[in-house]
């Protein structure tokens, strides 16, 4: 078995590509949208706060699309039944004597 095949087989259950693309796109697009809003304000394309608020509304719509993408990239079924909190369940048979 080739090293690339081993890595692909090892990571396949985690479905890493959509997770990576989604997180990177949120970070990348958020940063560059902030830069573009700043440049638009400095250049005079945005003259008041209402126009900037319209651009922030666009950001909210983009985040709604990202939230839907998160449902695909991070399905709850992967984590259902996992003991995430790490709390120990004490049964009646293991009581202190």
ABEGO torsion letter per residue (X at the ends): XBAAAAAAAAAAAAGAAAAAAAAAAAAAAAAAAAAAAAAAAAAGABABAAAAAAAAAAAAAAAAAAAAAAAAABBAAAABGBBAAGBBBBBAAABBX
